[in-house]
Amino acid sequence: MPWNSTHVAIIEQGDLYAYGRLSETAKGIFKISQMVVKPKIQGKGLGSRILSELVNSALEKGAKEVFLNARLHAVSMYEKIGFETVGSSYIAKGTGVPHIKMVKCC
């Protein structure tokens, strides 16, 4: 099954402030990835807005499960919307930054 992705962005006056991607990896299983908020405006709720849009989109598409790999410092944001950690943290190969898998059942 080829991945079909939904992209959500917050752009103001041509500047990308926040972005996230939702991809269906298997029937009813969705992955959120590439969550990013411009560093100078982090902590203002933009990441939560993007996350809510992506989760709502997954639900509209019949999601049974939504998962993501969270940076450890962002775990609490994901927990507020119902995600739970799964397993142990790990170091991402591409970035060297600690992450942990999180899952939300629908």
Salt bridges, closest charged atoms under 4 A:
ASP15 OD2 - LYS38 NZ 3.46
